Amino acid sequence: MKKKIAFAMIMGVATTGIISFLLISVNLGYSDKFLKIWFKSWLLSYTIVIPCILVIGPVVERFVNKLFPEGVRETE
């Protein structure tokens, strides 16, 4: 479980940081308030995405395992 939480936290930092930065820069542009707005948005999205990754992640993993069952070799 520790590994899954660590994964969610690290993945959350990367994805929410990149997406929030890009969306705010596209929608608002760069101003003197950019970093404050970006950090606030990043923090909010990060607190939301961690539980989502922990809940949705196992569902997606099961779905992918059904799509690509073990024992079936991939063709090159």
C-alpha positions as CSV (number, residue, x, y, z in Angstrom):
1,M,0.0,0.0,0.0
2,K,2.9,2.4,0.7
3,K,4.1,1.9,-2.8
4,K,0.7,2.8,-4.3
5,I,0.5,5.9,-2.1
6,A,4.0,7.0,-3.0
7,F,3.2,6.4,-6.7
8,A,0.0,8.5,-6.4
9,M,1.7,11.3,-4.7
10,I,4.6,11.5,-7.2
11,M,2.4,11.1,-10.2
12,G,0.0,13.7,-8.8
13,V,2.8,16.3,-8.4
14,A,3.9,15.8,-12.0
15,T,0.6,15.7,-13.7
16,T,-1.2,18.4,-11.8
17,G,1.8,20.7,-12.0
18,I,2.2,20.4,-15.7
19,I,-1.5,20.6,-16.5
20,S,-2.3,23.4,-14.2
21,F,0.7,25.4,-15.5
22,L,-0.3,24.9,-19.1
23,L,-4.0,25.7,-18.7
24,I,-3.4,28.8,-16.6
25,S,-0.8,30.1,-19.0
26,V,-3.1,29.5,-22.0
27,N,-6.2,30.9,-20.3
28,L,-4.8,33.8,-18.3
29,G,-1.4,34.4,-19.7
30,Y,1.6,35.5,-17.7
31,S,1.1,38.4,-15.2
32,D,2.4,39.4,-11.8
33,K,-0.2,37.2,-10.2
34,F,0.6,34.1,-12.4
35,L,2.7,32.2,-9.8
36,K,0.2,32.8,-7.0
37,I,-2.8,31.7,-9.1
38,W,-0.8,28.7,-10.5
39,F,0.3,27.5,-7.0
40,K,-3.2,27.8,-5.6
41,S,-4.6,25.9,-8.5
42,W,-1.9,23.3,-8.3
43,L,-2.4,22.7,-4.6
44,L,-6.2,22.4,-5.0
45,S,-5.9,20.0,-7.9
46,Y,-3.2,17.9,-6.1
47,T,-5.4,17.4,-3.1
48,I,-8.2,16.2,-5.4
49,V,-6.1,14.0,-7.6
50,I,-4.4,11.9,-4.9
51,P,-7.7,10.2,-3.7
52,C,-8.8,9.9,-7.3
53,I,-5.6,8.1,-8.3
54,L,-5.9,5.7,-5.3
55,V,-9.6,4.9,-6.1
56,I,-9.5,4.9,-9.9
57,G,-6.1,3.4,-10.4
58,P,-7.0,-0.1,-9.3
59,V,-10.1,0.0,-11.5
60,V,-8.0,1.0,-14.5
61,E,-5.4,-1.6,-13.7
62,R,-8.0,-4.4,-13.7
63,F,-9.4,-3.1,-17.0
64,V,-6.0,-3.1,-18.6
65,N,-5.3,-6.5,-17.2
66,K,-8.5,-7.8,-18.9
67,L,-7.5,-6.1,-22.2
68,F,-4.0,-7.6,-22.1
69,P,-4.1,-10.9,-20.1
70,E,-0.8,-12.4,-19.0
71,G,0.3,-15.3,-21.0
72,V,-0.6,-13.6,-24.3
73,R,2.5,-12.5,-26.1
74,E,2.6,-9.2,-27.8
75,T,3.4,-9.2,-31.5
76,E,6.2,-6.9,-32.6
